[in-house]
Amino acid sequence: MAIRRKHFRYRDIDELRTEIEKLGLSICLENQIEKLLEPVSVGHKTAGNAFGIHPMEGCDCTADGRPGELTIRRWERFGTGGSKLIWGEATAVLDEAKANSRQLLISRDTVGSIASMLELTRTVHRNTFGSNEEIIVGMQLTHSGRYSYQKPMIAFRHPVVDQITLLDKKKKIPIPNDYPVISDDYLERLEDVYVEAAKLAWQIGFDFVDLKQCHSYLLNELLAAKTRKGKYGGSFENRTRFIRNVIGKIQAEIGNDLILASRLNVYDGVAYMRDTDTGIGTPSEMLKMYPYGFGVDEDDPPNSDMTEPKKLIRLLKELGIELINVSMGSPYYNPHIGRPFERPPIDGYETPEHPLIGVDRHFRLTRQVQQDNPNLPIVGTGYSWLQNYVVNAGEANVRNGHVSFVAVGRGALAYPDFAKDTIENGGMLKKKSCVAVSYCTALMRAKATPLGQYPAGCVPRDKVYAPIYKEAEKALTNKNETRAN
């Protein structure tokens, strides 16, 4: 598949270095990969290297939340890929908490099939590398909140994002002005649901659970709920009540056998809209004060303020969290923040900045977190756009003490064995690397199927997904023609 390149046109690492210098960025690249090959301690476990896989779902589970054929295939590919930290995909704690109809769900009904998938992942890793002793596998527990597919479940009213939070997705009708926020009683009951989910994950052999607090899903929204009334909103203490309570309850039930982790936003950013003339993303009209984002400067909202994110991570560490995965932005209203791209998703906008600026933002804010917590393993994000130079940037960041693990998300869908190739050959292959053209996201947005959701994966690099993408395109065309008639 031919790829039209907009920004990434570098013939070698030196050309990339020249671009970084031209843009005045602080990204460093190392030629020799050494530090990434060394083990990393996480709680009472040790990962055999510093390579990681971010939680990447494929919207390919059964309707009742069990792993499907493609789910199992993805985990199997990750198991043979050489990364010693496998951060399992977003797994809903309730059916109503799912972001799409084919998201993984953990319950007493589905846990057996998830256990089988986990065992297969460990088995293929052992068969490939000879041992399972240095692999760490986790499950990400999630409630999709505002983006729950059955209906939005919002933590607070957001004057900008509410306008694009859809009550009726087919008719593009947003939530009304009197739409209710999720109640304190619901949140209190939900704490126990998270505890039960963590227990199930622990019982079937996961090394850690991630209490997901990123990408504008429910727990991330709670961190930003400064305007919310009641015991889960307003003050920092109230906004962290849910996560504090869940951690305490899990530890009371399980003790320290299960490593607790969290992937969290250190910077939510602001909502961007597509300019109708240029197609470029532009920040939505800012309010004079902007108390609607975590890690966002209220007086200058496009910019970050790391005061509360740093405070939160120190608190989480004190409470017993032993692994932090740093992320930022929302895939729904500012995707260029979280995942710098060459081409936008089908419903998105052209990037308003050079993707290297987004990569640099990830590295800078992650560096602040790691330097503030030198003994806490931190997982870095924002690497995939660098294509085959992911490991060169990652080596520099680990070598300089800016991060503990270098992980990829989109890059792992394209190139699940990037770590194995780096270990064996000293680097990644360009022809296997993610090219950040957002086909995977386009498939996630494709709903015109009886199952309510097309499976998502890498169209340019994985032969399984090219025919699925063509089918989704055809279904969308037929749907639009039907509407026109």
C-alpha positions as CSV (number, residue, x, y, z in Angstrom):
1,M,0.0,0.0,0.0
2,A,1.4,3.4,-1.1
3,I,1.7,5.9,1.7
4,R,1.6,9.6,1.1
5,R,4.1,11.2,3.5
6,K,3.6,14.7,4.8
7,H,6.2,15.1,7.5
8,F,8.3,11.9,7.9
9,R,10.6,12.1,4.9
10,Y,13.9,11.3,6.6
11,R,16.3,9.1,4.7
12,D,18.5,8.5,7.7
13,I,18.9,9.3,11.4
14,D,21.0,12.3,10.7
15,E,18.3,14.0,8.6
16,L,15.9,13.4,11.5
17,R,18.4,15.0,13.9
18,T,18.7,18.0,11.6
19,E,14.9,18.4,11.7
20,I,14.8,18.2,15.5
21,E,17.5,20.8,15.7
22,K,15.7,23.1,13.2
23,L,12.5,22.9,15.3
24,G,14.4,23.7,18.5
25,L,13.3,20.5,20.2
26,S,15.1,18.5,22.9
27,I,14.6,15.0,21.4
28,C,17.9,13.0,21.5
29,L,18.7,9.9,19.4
30,E,21.3,7.3,20.1
31,N,22.9,5.1,17.5
32,Q,23.8,2.2,19.8
33,I,21.0,0.3,21.6
34,E,22.3,-0.9,25.0
35,K,20.3,0.4,27.9
36,L,16.9,-0.8,26.5
37,L,18.3,-4.3,26.7
38,E,18.8,-4.2,30.5
39,P,16.2,-5.5,33.0
40,V,13.8,-3.1,34.9
41,S,12.4,-3.8,38.4
42,V,8.7,-3.3,38.9
43,G,7.5,-4.0,42.4
44,H,8.5,-7.6,43.2
45,K,8.9,-8.5,39.6
46,T,11.6,-7.9,37.0
47,A,11.0,-7.2,33.3
48,G,13.8,-8.6,31.2
49,N,14.2,-5.5,29.1
50,A,12.9,-1.9,28.9
51,F,10.6,-2.5,25.8
52,G,6.9,-2.3,26.4
53,I,3.5,-2.7,24.6
54,H,0.9,-0.2,25.4
55,P,-2.8,-1.3,25.9
56,M,-4.1,-1.7,22.4
57,E,-7.6,-3.0,21.8
58,G,-8.8,-4.2,18.4
59,C,-12.6,-3.9,18.9
60,D,-12.8,-7.6,18.1
61,C,-14.2,-9.4,21.1
62,T,-17.6,-11.2,21.2
63,A,-20.7,-9.3,22.1
64,D,-20.6,-10.6,25.6
65,G,-17.0,-9.4,26.1
66,R,-14.9,-12.6,25.5
67,P,-11.7,-12.5,23.5
68,G,-12.4,-13.2,19.8
69,E,-10.2,-14.8,17.2
70,L,-8.4,-11.6,16.4
71,T,-8.1,-10.6,20.0
72,I,-6.2,-13.9,20.7
73,R,-4.1,-13.4,17.6
74,R,-3.0,-10.0,18.8
75,W,-2.0,-11.1,22.3
76,E,-0.2,-14.1,20.8
77,R,1.8,-11.7,18.5
78,F,2.7,-9.6,21.5
79,G,3.8,-12.7,23.4
80,T,6.3,-13.6,20.7
81,G,7.4,-10.0,20.1
82,G,10.2,-9.7,22.6
83,S,8.8,-6.9,24.8
84,K,9.0,-7.9,28.4
85,L,6.2,-5.5,29.6
86,I,2.9,-6.3,28.0
87,W,0.2,-3.8,29.1
88,G,-3.0,-5.6,28.3
89,E,-5.8,-3.8,26.5
90,A,-8.7,-1.7,27.9
91,T,-11.0,-4.1,29.7
92,A,-14.4,-2.9,30.8
93,V,-15.5,-3.5,34.4
94,L,-19.2,-3.5,33.4
95,D,-21.0,-4.0,30.2
96,E,-22.4,-0.4,30.4
97,A,-18.7,0.8,30.8
98,K,-17.6,-0.5,27.3
99,A,-16.4,2.1,24.8
100,N,-17.7,-0.1,21.9
101,S,-19.8,-3.2,21.5
102,R,-16.8,-5.4,21.0
103,Q,-14.6,-4.3,23.9
104,L,-13.1,-6.9,26.3
105,L,-15.1,-7.3,29.5
106,I,-14.0,-8.9,32.7
107,S,-16.7,-10.7,34.7
108,R,-17.3,-14.1,36.2
109,D,-18.7,-15.2,32.8
110,T,-15.8,-14.1,30.7
111,V,-12.8,-14.6,33.0
112,G,-12.2,-18.2,31.9
113,S,-11.7,-17.2,28.3
114,I,-9.4,-14.3,29.3
115,A,-7.4,-16.7,31.5
116,S,-6.9,-19.0,28.4
117,M,-5.7,-16.1,26.3
118,L,-3.3,-15.0,29.1
119,E,-1.9,-18.5,29.3
120,L,-1.4,-18.7,25.6
121,T,0.5,-15.4,25.6
122,R,2.8,-16.8,28.3
123,T,3.2,-20.1,26.5
124,V,4.2,-18.6,23.1
125,H,6.6,-16.3,24.9
126,R,8.2,-19.2,26.7
127,N,8.4,-21.2,23.5
128,T,10.0,-18.3,21.7
129,F,12.4,-17.1,24.4
130,G,12.9,-20.1,26.6
131,S,11.4,-18.7,29.8
132,N,8.5,-16.6,31.3
133,E,10.5,-15.4,34.3
134,E,11.1,-11.9,33.0
135,I,7.8,-11.1,31.3
136,I,5.3,-8.9,33.1
137,V,1.7,-8.9,31.8
138,G,-1.1,-6.6,33.1
139,M,-4.8,-5.8,32.5
140,Q,-6.1,-2.3,32.1
141,L,-9.4,-1.8,33.9
142,T,-11.6,0.9,32.4
143,H,-15.0,2.6,32.6
144,S,-15.5,4.6,29.4
145,G,-17.7,7.2,31.1
146,R,-18.5,10.0,28.6
147,Y,-17.6,7.6,25.8
148,S,-19.6,4.6,26.9
149,Y,-21.2,3.2,23.8
150,Q,-24.6,2.6,25.2
151,K,-25.0,6.1,26.6
152,P,-22.7,8.9,27.8
153,M,-21.9,8.8,31.5
154,I,-20.3,12.1,32.3
155,A,-18.5,13.2,35.5
156,F,-19.2,16.9,35.0
157,R,-20.6,19.4,32.5
158,H,-18.0,20.6,30.1
159,P,-19.2,23.6,28.0
160,V,-17.0,22.7,25.0
161,V,-16.9,18.9,25.0
162,D,-20.6,18.5,25.8
163,Q,-21.3,19.9,22.4
164,I,-19.6,17.0,20.8
165,T,-20.7,14.3,23.3
166,L,-23.3,12.5,21.3
167,L,-26.5,11.1,22.9
168,D,-27.6,9.8,19.4
169,K,-24.6,8.9,17.4
170,K,-26.5,8.0,14.2
171,K,-28.2,11.4,14.1
172,K,-25.3,13.3,15.6
173,I,-27.4,14.7,18.4
174,P,-25.4,15.9,21.5
175,I,-26.4,15.6,25.1
176,P,-29.0,18.2,26.2
177,N,-28.2,21.0,28.6
178,D,-30.1,19.2,31.4
179,Y,-28.2,15.9,30.9
180,P,-27.4,14.5,34.4
181,V,-23.9,13.8,35.7
182,I,-23.1,10.4,37.1
183,S,-24.1,10.3,40.8
184,D,-22.0,9.9,43.9
185,D,-23.9,6.8,44.8
186,Y,-23.0,5.2,41.4
187,L,-19.4,6.1,41.9
188,E,-19.4,4.6,45.4
189,R,-20.8,1.3,44.1
190,L,-18.4,1.4,41.2
191,E,-15.4,1.4,43.6
192,D,-16.4,-2.1,44.6
193,V,-16.9,-3.2,41.0
194,Y,-13.2,-2.2,40.3
195,V,-12.1,-4.2,43.3
196,E,-14.0,-7.3,42.1
197,A,-12.5,-6.9,38.6
198,A,-9.0,-6.6,40.1
199,K,-9.5,-9.7,42.2
200,L,-10.6,-11.7,39.1
201,A,-7.5,-10.5,37.1
202,W,-5.2,-11.5,40.0
203,Q,-6.8,-14.9,40.4
204,I,-6.2,-15.8,36.8
205,G,-2.5,-14.8,36.9
206,F,-2.1,-11.2,35.7
207,D,1.0,-9.6,37.3
208,F,-0.6,-6.2,37.6
209,V,-3.8,-4.2,37.0
210,D,-3.9,-0.7,35.6
211,L,-6.5,1.6,37.1
212,K,-7.0,3.6,33.8
213,Q,-7.0,7.4,34.3
214,C,-6.4,8.7,30.8
215,H,-7.8,9.7,27.5
216,S,-11.0,11.4,28.8
217,Y,-12.6,8.2,30.1
218,L,-14.4,8.3,33.5
219,L,-11.5,8.1,36.0
220,N,-9.6,10.7,33.9
221,E,-12.7,13.0,33.9
222,L,-12.9,12.7,37.7
223,L,-9.4,14.1,38.0
224,A,-10.6,17.1,36.1
225,A,-14.0,17.5,37.8
226,K,-13.2,20.8,39.5
227,T,-16.8,22.1,38.9
228,R,-18.5,18.9,40.1
229,K,-20.5,19.1,43.3
230,G,-20.3,16.5,46.0
231,K,-17.6,14.3,47.5
232,Y,-16.0,13.3,44.1
233,G,-15.6,16.8,42.8
234,G,-14.1,20.2,43.4
235,S,-11.0,19.9,45.6
236,F,-8.0,17.8,44.7
237,E,-8.8,15.6,47.7
238,N,-12.3,15.0,46.4
239,R,-11.2,14.5,42.8
240,T,-8.8,11.8,43.9
241,R,-11.3,10.1,46.3
242,F,-12.3,7.4,43.8
243,I,-8.8,6.3,43.0
244,R,-7.7,6.5,46.6
245,N,-10.6,4.4,47.8
246,V,-10.2,1.8,45.0
247,I,-6.5,1.3,45.8
248,G,-7.2,1.0,49.5
249,K,-9.9,-1.6,49.0
250,I,-7.9,-3.7,46.5
251,Q,-5.0,-3.8,49.0
252,A,-7.3,-4.8,51.8
253,E,-8.7,-7.7,49.7
254,I,-5.5,-8.9,48.0
255,G,-2.5,-7.4,49.9
256,N,0.7,-6.8,48.0
257,D,0.6,-9.8,45.7
258,L,-0.9,-7.9,42.8
259,I,1.1,-5.0,41.4
260,L,-1.0,-1.9,41.0
261,A,-0.4,0.5,38.1
262,S,-2.1,3.4,36.4
263,R,-1.9,4.8,33.0
264,L,-2.9,8.5,33.5
265,N,-3.1,11.8,31.7
266,V,-0.6,14.4,32.9
267,Y,-2.1,16.8,30.4
268,D,-5.7,16.7,29.0
269,G,-5.3,19.6,26.7
270,V,-8.2,21.5,25.2
271,A,-10.7,20.5,22.5
272,Y,-9.8,21.1,18.9
273,M,-12.2,21.5,16.0
274,R,-11.6,21.1,12.2
275,D,-11.3,24.4,10.4
276,T,-13.8,24.1,7.5
277,D,-11.5,26.1,5.2
278,T,-8.1,24.5,5.9
279,G,-9.0,21.2,7.5
280,I,-6.5,22.0,10.2
281,G,-7.3,21.5,13.9
282,T,-7.9,24.7,15.8
283,P,-8.4,25.2,19.5
284,S,-12.1,25.7,20.5
285,E,-12.9,29.2,21.7
286,M,-11.3,29.5,25.2
287,L,-13.1,30.7,28.2
288,K,-11.3,33.3,30.3
289,M,-10.8,30.7,33.0
290,Y,-10.6,27.0,32.0
291,P,-11.3,24.7,35.0
292,Y,-12.1,21.7,32.8
293,G,-8.9,19.9,32.2
294,F,-6.4,18.0,34.4
295,G,-2.8,19.2,34.0
296,V,-4.1,22.3,32.0
297,D,-3.1,25.8,32.9
298,E,-6.4,27.4,33.8
299,D,-5.1,30.9,32.9
300,D,-3.5,29.8,29.7
301,P,-5.4,26.6,28.7
302,P,-3.5,25.5,25.7
303,N,-0.4,25.1,28.0
304,S,0.2,22.4,30.6
305,D,0.5,22.8,34.3
306,M,2.2,19.9,35.9
307,T,1.5,20.9,39.5
308,E,-1.4,18.5,40.1
309,P,-0.2,15.6,38.0
310,K,3.1,15.6,39.9
311,K,1.1,15.8,43.2
312,L,-1.1,12.9,42.1
313,I,1.7,10.6,41.1
314,R,3.5,11.2,44.4
315,L,0.2,10.4,46.2
316,L,-0.3,7.2,44.1
317,K,3.3,6.1,44.9
318,E,2.6,6.6,48.7
319,L,-0.6,4.6,48.4
320,G,1.2,1.7,46.8
321,I,1.1,2.2,43.0
322,E,4.3,0.7,41.6
323,L,4.1,1.5,37.9
324,I,3.0,4.6,36.1
325,N,2.3,4.9,32.4
326,V,2.3,8.6,31.3
327,S,-0.1,9.8,28.6
328,M,-2.0,12.9,27.6
329,G,-4.8,14.2,25.4
330,S,-8.1,12.7,24.2
331,P,-8.5,10.6,21.1
332,Y,-12.0,12.2,20.7
333,Y,-11.2,15.9,20.7
334,N,-7.4,16.5,20.4
335,P,-5.9,13.3,18.9
336,H,-2.7,15.1,17.8
337,I,-1.8,15.6,21.5
338,G,-1.9,11.9,22.4
339,R,-0.7,10.4,19.2
340,P,1.2,12.5,16.7
341,F,0.2,11.5,13.2
342,E,1.0,11.9,9.5
343,R,-2.6,11.7,8.4
344,P,-5.7,12.3,10.6
345,P,-8.4,9.8,11.4
346,I,-11.4,9.8,9.1
347,D,-13.4,12.0,11.4
348,G,-10.4,14.2,12.5
349,Y,-8.4,17.2,11.4
350,E,-5.0,17.8,9.9
351,T,-2.4,18.2,12.6
352,P,-1.9,21.9,13.7
353,E,1.7,21.3,14.6
354,H,4.7,19.3,13.3
355,P,4.3,15.8,14.8
356,L,7.8,16.1,16.3
357,I,6.5,18.9,18.5
358,G,3.9,16.4,19.9
359,V,6.6,13.8,20.4
360,D,8.8,16.4,22.2
361,R,5.8,17.3,24.5
362,H,5.4,13.7,25.5
363,F,9.1,13.3,26.2
364,R,9.3,16.6,28.2
365,L,6.4,15.9,30.5
366,T,7.4,12.3,31.0
367,R,10.9,13.4,31.9
368,Q,9.5,15.7,34.6
369,V,7.5,12.8,36.1
370,Q,10.5,10.4,36.0
371,Q,12.9,13.0,37.5
372,D,10.4,13.8,40.2
373,N,10.1,10.0,41.0
374,P,13.5,8.5,40.3
375,N,12.7,5.2,41.9
376,L,9.3,4.7,40.4
377,P,9.2,2.9,37.0
378,I,7.7,5.2,34.4
379,V,6.5,4.0,31.0
380,G,6.8,6.5,28.1
381,T,4.4,7.2,25.3
382,G,4.4,9.2,22.0
383,Y,7.0,7.1,20.2
384,S,5.2,5.5,17.2
385,W,5.5,8.5,14.8
386,L,9.3,8.1,14.9
387,Q,8.8,4.9,12.9
388,N,12.1,2.8,12.9
389,Y,13.8,5.4,15.1
390,V,11.6,4.6,18.1
391,V,14.3,2.7,19.8
392,N,17.0,5.4,19.1
393,A,14.9,8.0,20.9
394,G,14.0,5.5,23.6
395,E,17.6,4.5,24.2
396,A,18.5,8.2,24.7
397,N,15.6,8.7,27.1
398,V,16.3,5.6,29.2
399,R,20.1,6.3,29.2
400,N,19.5,9.9,30.4
401,G,17.1,8.8,33.2
402,H,14.1,10.4,31.5
403,V,12.0,7.2,31.5
404,S,12.1,3.6,32.6
405,F,10.2,1.8,29.8
406,V,9.8,2.7,26.1
407,A,6.5,1.4,24.9
408,V,4.5,1.7,21.6
409,G,0.8,1.3,20.9
410,R,0.0,1.9,17.3
411,G,3.6,0.8,16.6
412,A,2.9,-2.6,18.2
413,L,-0.2,-3.2,16.0
414,A,2.1,-2.7,13.0
415,Y,5.2,-4.2,14.3
416,P,4.6,-6.5,17.4
417,D,8.1,-7.9,17.2
418,F,9.9,-4.5,17.1
419,A,11.7,-5.5,20.4
420,K,12.8,-8.9,19.1
421,D,14.3,-7.3,15.9
422,T,16.1,-4.7,17.9
423,I,17.6,-7.2,20.2
424,E,18.7,-9.4,17.3
425,N,19.7,-6.8,14.8
426,G,20.5,-3.6,16.8
427,G,17.5,-1.7,15.4
428,M,14.1,-1.7,13.8
429,L,13.2,-2.2,10.2
430,K,11.6,0.7,8.3
431,K,9.5,-1.6,6.2
432,K,7.7,-3.0,9.2
433,S,7.2,0.2,11.2
434,C,4.0,2.1,11.8
435,V,3.6,5.0,9.4
436,A,1.0,6.9,11.6
437,V,-1.7,7.3,8.9
438,S,-4.6,6.5,11.2
439,Y,-6.2,3.6,9.4
440,C,-6.4,1.7,12.7
441,T,-8.4,4.6,14.1
442,A,-10.6,4.7,11.0
443,L,-11.5,1.0,11.6
444,M,-12.3,1.8,15.2
445,R,-14.7,4.5,14.0
446,A,-16.4,2.1,11.5
447,K,-19.7,0.9,12.8
448,A,-21.7,-0.1,9.7
449,T,-21.7,-3.8,10.5
450,P,-24.3,-6.1,12.1
451,L,-21.8,-6.6,15.0
452,G,-21.8,-2.8,15.6
453,Q,-18.1,-2.4,15.2
454,Y,-15.4,-3.4,12.7
455,P,-12.2,-4.9,14.1
456,A,-9.2,-2.6,14.1
457,G,-5.6,-3.2,13.3
458,C,-2.8,-2.0,11.0
459,V,-3.9,-1.8,7.4
460,P,-0.6,-1.0,5.8
461,R,1.5,-3.6,7.7
462,D,-0.8,-6.5,8.6
463,K,-2.4,-8.3,5.7
464,V,-5.4,-9.4,7.8
465,Y,-6.8,-5.8,7.9
466,A,-6.6,-4.6,4.3
467,P,-9.7,-6.5,3.2
468,I,-11.5,-5.5,6.4
469,Y,-10.7,-1.9,5.7
470,K,-12.0,-2.2,2.1
471,E,-15.2,-3.8,3.4
472,A,-15.6,-1.0,5.9
473,E,-15.1,1.6,3.2
474,K,-17.7,-0.1,1.0
475,A,-20.2,-0.3,3.8
476,L,-19.7,3.4,4.6
477,T,-20.2,4.3,0.9
478,N,-23.4,2.3,0.7
479,K,-24.6,3.9,3.9
480,N,-24.0,7.4,2.6
481,E,-25.7,6.6,-0.7
482,T,-28.7,5.2,1.1
483,R,-28.9,8.4,3.1
484,A,-28.7,10.5,0.0
485,N,-31.5,8.6,-1.6
